[in-house]
Amino acid sequence: MIAEIQQEASTKMQQAVDFAREDLSTIRTGRAHPAMFNKLLADYYGAPTPLQQLATFTSPDPRSMLIAPFDRSALGAIEKAIRDADLGVNPSNDGNAVRVVMPHLTEERRKEYIKMAKHKAEEARIAVRNLRRHSIDALKKLEKDGEIGEDDLSRAEKALDATTKKFVDSIDELLKNKEAELLEV
């Protein structure tokens, strides 16, 4: 019973870290990368469709992205989705593909992105701590019902604390890497 609760907590904490990794990858840096467009949806034949399903992404140089749609009729929708996404870029349509050139980040904009990254990392840390709290509540309920002893509860709490620390540290590492990436000129 204790092992199941710990395993479930560990699995959900890993999911929170994975979500944080994905969320932080959407914050743009000075470089162009396809992850920036992960959450964008284009109106394709009346249905909101993820850009990854509509086009291929290539990066001819570090600061530009070439988005070649599988269907040329989607060019306008892709261009509009990128323009409306508030990424700080201005896409240009050449009839065959959409080209996105990343402008240099100003110091003020870098600080703003760092602040956004810290906020997303803190949300992930809160999610991990909430999972810890729910698991400890479940363990205390088991103890109250007499299914486990006080010593078992104490050991399980210590194990959960160690697991929580491991996942919070990995979120901190993700944040540190993102900050370094943002500060790189």
Legacy VTK file of the C-alpha trace (Angstrom):
# vtk DataFile Version 3.0
C-alpha trace
ASCII
DATASET POLYDATA
POINTS 185 float
0.000 0.000 0.000
2.789 2.435 0.931
4.782 1.496 -2.168
1.765 2.173 -4.388
1.271 5.642 -2.922
4.987 6.432 -3.288
5.069 5.118 -6.871
1.991 7.124 -7.837
3.477 10.280 -6.286
6.782 9.721 -8.084
5.030 9.186 -11.428
2.906 12.310 -11.065
5.912 14.368 -9.928
7.807 13.225 -13.030
4.857 14.347 -15.135
4.993 17.770 -13.452
8.714 18.035 -14.271
8.081 16.965 -17.872
5.342 19.571 -18.169
7.691 22.225 -16.761
10.368 21.212 -19.287
7.872 21.545 -22.134
6.508 24.808 -20.755
9.974 26.344 -20.405
10.901 25.296 -23.941
8.137 27.523 -25.303
9.831 30.631 -23.901
11.802 31.979 -26.789
15.468 32.736 -26.629
17.628 34.442 -29.222
17.634 31.209 -31.230
14.909 29.790 -33.407
13.699 26.303 -32.509
10.531 24.377 -33.376
9.460 24.058 -29.710
8.492 27.749 -29.797
5.582 26.798 -32.031
4.416 23.740 -30.029
1.301 25.321 -28.579
0.222 27.254 -31.671
-2.939 26.277 -33.481
-3.819 27.319 -37.033
-7.352 27.404 -38.394
-7.162 24.677 -41.037
-10.441 24.030 -42.829
-12.362 25.360 -39.854
-10.604 23.216 -37.238
-7.846 24.419 -34.900
-4.846 22.273 -35.866
-1.368 22.192 -34.270
1.304 23.651 -36.557
3.414 20.462 -36.260
0.639 18.608 -38.112
0.540 21.168 -40.913
4.183 21.792 -41.752
7.835 20.894 -41.425
10.209 23.118 -39.506
13.794 23.739 -40.584
16.316 26.151 -39.199
18.627 27.450 -41.962
20.548 29.522 -39.418
20.361 30.016 -35.617
18.036 33.015 -35.797
15.535 31.968 -38.453
12.968 29.236 -38.944
11.538 28.076 -42.249
8.058 26.578 -41.987
7.063 24.631 -45.098
3.420 23.503 -45.071
2.391 20.147 -46.500
-0.552 21.914 -48.157
0.090 25.371 -49.645
-3.482 26.440 -48.895
-2.503 26.442 -45.187
0.179 29.154 -45.661
-2.126 32.015 -44.721
-3.486 30.223 -41.654
0.031 29.355 -40.441
1.235 32.918 -40.956
-1.807 34.304 -39.108
-1.360 31.862 -36.194
2.280 32.910 -35.755
1.473 36.604 -36.030
-1.367 36.336 -33.478
0.709 34.262 -31.021
2.593 37.224 -29.528
6.011 35.593 -29.994
7.616 38.910 -30.853
8.287 37.836 -34.446
6.936 38.913 -37.802
6.444 35.994 -40.213
6.852 36.516 -43.964
5.130 34.382 -46.573
7.007 33.781 -49.853
4.299 31.666 -51.497
5.938 28.333 -50.656
6.889 28.684 -46.997
6.675 30.991 -44.022
9.992 32.451 -42.840
10.341 33.653 -39.265
13.411 35.687 -38.295
14.055 36.078 -34.591
15.017 39.618 -33.612
17.807 40.125 -31.106
16.472 40.176 -27.567
16.838 43.419 -25.666
18.076 43.303 -22.083
14.618 44.309 -20.863
12.954 41.542 -22.879
15.482 38.972 -21.561
14.662 39.969 -17.977
10.962 39.670 -18.757
11.478 36.147 -20.137
13.556 35.176 -17.093
10.762 36.401 -14.851
8.282 34.326 -16.880
10.552 31.258 -16.623
10.854 31.677 -12.845
7.072 31.905 -12.565
6.565 28.709 -14.600
9.218 26.898 -12.533
7.550 28.005 -9.295
4.198 26.692 -10.556
5.856 23.326 -11.224
7.450 23.306 -7.741
4.035 24.036 -6.213
2.520 21.150 -8.183
5.224 18.777 -6.889
4.735 19.946 -3.292
0.953 19.547 -3.627
1.471 15.971 -4.812
3.669 15.359 -1.755
0.984 16.762 0.535
-1.736 14.578 -1.027
0.458 11.494 -0.669
1.219 12.247 2.972
-2.501 12.761 3.622
-3.183 9.335 2.090
-0.460 7.773 4.266
-1.866 9.419 7.412
-5.280 8.072 6.539
-3.783 4.582 6.307
-2.206 5.040 9.733
-5.464 6.343 11.194
-7.293 3.309 9.789
-4.694 1.078 11.422
-3.337 -0.367 8.171
0.222 0.874 8.836
2.182 1.741 11.940
3.696 4.996 13.110
7.214 3.874 12.134
6.054 2.949 8.628
4.433 6.365 8.281
7.629 8.100 9.400
9.780 6.124 6.922
7.317 6.734 4.094
7.246 10.490 4.812
11.053 10.620 4.738
11.075 8.745 1.424
8.461 11.138 0.004
10.523 14.113 1.181
13.586 12.712 -0.624
11.561 12.109 -3.792
10.086 15.600 -3.616
13.544 17.130 -3.174
14.848 15.185 -6.193
12.081 16.499 -8.449
12.255 20.074 -7.123
16.015 20.014 -7.749
15.434 18.881 -11.328
12.998 21.791 -11.833
15.621 24.155 -10.406
18.168 22.714 -12.856
15.764 23.281 -15.767
15.301 26.878 -14.644
19.040 27.433 -14.271
19.655 26.125 -17.794
16.873 28.291 -19.233
18.229 31.401 -17.492
21.701 30.703 -18.872
20.212 30.255 -22.326
18.303 33.531 -22.055
21.297 35.494 -20.804
23.531 34.166 -23.580
24.080 36.904 -26.146
LINES 1 186
185 0 1 2 3 4 5 6 7 8 9 10 11 12 13 14 15 16 17 18 19 20 21 22 23 24 25 26 27 28 29 30 31 32 33 34 35 36 37 38 39 40 41 42 43 44 45 46 47 48 49 50 51 52 53 54 55 56 57 58 59 60 61 62 63 64 65 66 67 68 69 70 71 72 73 74 75 76 77 78 79 80 81 82 83 84 85 86 87 88 89 90 91 92 93 94 95 96 97 98 99 100 101 102 103 104 105 106 107 108 109 110 111 112 113 114 115 116 117 118 119 120 121 122 123 124 125 126 127 128 129 130 131 132 133 134 135 136 137 138 139 140 141 142 143 144 145 146 147 148 149 150 151 152 153 154 155 156 157 158 159 160 161 162 163 164 165 166 167 168 169 170 171 172 173 174 175 176 177 178 179 180 181 182 183 184
